[in-house]
Amino acid sequence: MSITVPVHLGYEFEVKAKAAEVFAVLADVPKSASHFPKVHSLTDLGDGAYQWDMEKVGTEHINIHTVYASKYVSNKAKGRVEWTPVEGIGNALVSGSWKIKDNKKSTHVELDIHAEVHVPLPHLMHALVEPMIHHEFTHLVETYIDNLIQTFGGEV
């Protein structure tokens, strides 16, 4: 028995750094991941794929250890970094994209994430676990964005 929790998050922000600098960080998965909190390990699987092993989150009695892999493709000319799930690794499927737009004096950044987290708990726990996953996922991504904004010299 397991619970599947879908998560969709979207963010937009504008930073002081040049678009080329922003793209260079976001297209470099290990460099970008170094800004993400609670990453236990990031493993290069080759061919643009990386396995993320996150620290356990939750309470003493209910905790979640998320492991997943995604394949990353970047296109500097279009200002895009996209990732798709690698099936069969871990307990989550994560896809998404970064859109980077040069506004000459600043850079506009959009983040879109879709995830499905599979938790080995009885369906009876769904009402308790789903809000916890949403809260934790949102908190981690917002901390990640804040860390990136600091790296990029702050928001405009």
C-alpha positions in Angstrom: 0.0 0.0 0.0 1.2 3.5 -0.8 0.0 7.0 -1.1 0.7 9.1 -4.2 0.9 12.9 -3.6 1.0 15.2 -6.6 2.7 18.5 -6.2 2.8 21.4 -8.7 4.7 24.6 -7.9 5.3 27.7 -10.0 7.4 30.8 -9.2 8.5 33.9 -11.0 11.2 36.4 -9.9 13.6 38.9 -11.3 17.2 39.2 -10.3 20.1 41.7 -10.8 22.5 39.2 -12.4 22.9 38.9 -16.2 21.0 36.2 -18.0 24.2 34.4 -19.0 25.2 34.1 -15.4 21.8 32.9 -14.3 21.7 30.3 -17.1 25.3 29.1 -16.2 24.2 28.3 -12.7 20.8 26.8 -13.4 22.1 24.6 -16.3 24.9 23.2 -14.1 22.9 20.7 -12.1 25.5 20.2 -9.3 26.0 23.9 -8.9 22.3 24.6 -8.9 21.6 21.7 -6.5 24.2 23.1 -4.1 21.6 25.9 -3.4 18.9 23.3 -2.6 18.4 22.5 1.1 18.4 19.0 2.6 20.1 17.2 -0.3 21.8 14.2 1.2 23.5 13.4 -2.1 23.4 14.1 -5.8 24.7 11.3 -8.1 25.6 11.9 -11.7 24.1 8.9 -13.6 25.5 10.1 -16.9 23.9 11.5 -20.1 22.5 14.5 -18.2 20.6 12.4 -15.6 21.1 12.9 -11.8 19.8 11.0 -8.8 18.7 13.1 -5.9 18.7 11.6 -2.4 17.0 13.9 0.0 17.3 14.0 3.8 14.4 12.5 5.7 11.7 15.0 6.6 8.7 14.9 8.8 8.1 13.8 12.4 9.5 10.9 14.4 6.5 8.8 13.6 5.8 9.9 10.1 8.8 10.7 7.9 9.5 10.7 4.2 12.8 9.9 2.5 12.5 11.0 -1.1 14.8 9.6 -3.8 14.3 10.4 -7.5 16.2 10.8 -10.7 15.7 13.3 -13.5 17.3 13.9 -16.9 18.3 17.5 -17.6 18.5 19.2 -21.0 19.5 22.9 -21.4 19.1 25.2 -24.4 21.1 28.5 -23.9 19.6 30.1 -27.1 16.1 29.6 -25.7 17.1 30.3 -22.1 15.6 27.0 -20.9 16.6 24.2 -18.6 14.2 21.3 -18.5 14.1 18.0 -16.7 12.0 14.9 -17.0 11.7 11.9 -14.6 13.9 8.8 -15.0 11.5 5.9 -14.4 12.3 3.2 -11.9 14.5 5.1 -9.6 13.3 6.0 -6.1 9.9 7.0 -4.9 9.1 10.1 -6.8 8.8 11.4 -10.3 10.0 15.0 -10.8 9.8 17.2 -13.9 10.0 20.9 -14.5 11.7 23.8 -16.2 13.6 27.0 -15.7 12.8 29.9 -18.2 15.4 32.6 -18.2 14.6 35.9 -20.0 17.2 38.7 -20.4 15.6 42.1 -19.6 18.9 43.9 -20.3 19.3 45.4 -16.8 17.9 42.3 -15.0 16.9 38.7 -15.6 13.4 37.3 -15.3 13.3 33.7 -14.1 10.4 31.3 -14.1 10.4 27.9 -12.3 7.8 25.3 -12.9 7.9 21.9 -11.0 5.6 18.9 -11.2 6.2 16.0 -8.8 4.5 12.8 -7.7 5.8 11.5 -4.4 4.9 7.9 -3.5 4.9 7.2 0.2 4.7 3.6 1.6 1.8 4.3 4.1 -1.8 3.1 4.2 -4.3 5.1 2.3 -5.9 6.0 5.7 -2.9 8.3 6.3 -3.4 10.3 3.1 -5.2 13.2 4.8 -2.3 13.6 7.2 0.6 13.0 4.8 -0.5 15.1 1.8 -0.4 18.5 3.6 2.9 17.6 5.2 4.5 16.8 1.8 3.0 20.0 0.2 4.3 22.1 3.1 7.8 20.5 3.1 8.2 20.6 -0.7 7.1 24.2 -0.8 9.4 25.2 2.0 12.4 23.5 0.4 11.7 25.1 -3.1 11.2 28.6 -1.6 14.5 28.3 0.4 16.2 27.1 -2.8 14.9 30.2 -4.7 15.9 32.5 -1.8 19.5 31.0 -1.9 19.6 31.4 -5.7 18.4 35.1 -5.5 21.2 35.8 -3.0 23.7 34.2 -5.4 22.3 36.4 -8.2 22.8 39.6 -6.3 19.2 40.0 -5.0 15.8 40.7 -6.5 15.0 43.7 -8.7 
